[in-house]
Amino acid sequence: MNRIAIVYHSAHGHTEFIARLVGAGASEVDGIDLDLVEAQAVTGTPDVLVSYDGFILGSPTYLGGVSGPFKSFMDSTGPLWRAQRLEGKLAAGFTVSSLPAGDKQSTLLSMFIFAMQHGMLWVGNPILPEQHLGVPCREAANRLGSWSGLMAQAGHGAAADAFVPGDIKTARMFGRHFAQRLNRLLIPA
């Protein structure tokens, strides 16, 4: 089994909801063992990450970047970075904000740089925006047009599961794509 950790922070439940959808998509792929991991839970023990083959990182976008707790998680991996203990593992990222743009690209770039510094291999989002095929925007996969990772939008103060159908569909597709790439890279034991 190839092991994936979806490491995320979610203050209001939106990012956790997307993390669970991404995980559901990844779990559809044979040969995958998946854990949902709250970022704060591993900040004190980042060595537990070494046992995973791939990471899908998730954070809300706050003021154009990752949340404080997610940044603390990233910072806690310094000892792993010095020894390059995550080198060669797969990584991808997703983020949620309350606005369609919301500077989510900055959050994904922060995750990308984090992964690159650790020597990881980044998996982007190859899902073609379906509105170009005539699918209504709210129902379209990758409706926000992000190639570097998954972007989703939840209205400010909305319920944790208040996402349009396109974002829900995209999250599952994104998780499935990542798991398939991991299986291609690693031969399951």
Secondary structure, DSSP 8 states (H G I E B T S, - for coil): -EEEEEEE--SSSHHHHHHHHHHHHHHTSTTEEEEEEEHHHHSS-GGGGGG-SEEEEEEE-BTTB--HHHHHHHHHTHHHHHTTTTTT-EEEEEEEESSSSTTHHHHHHHHHHHHHHTT-EE-------GGGGT--GGG-TTTT--SSSEEEE--TT--TT---HHHHHHHHHHHHHHHHHHHHHS---
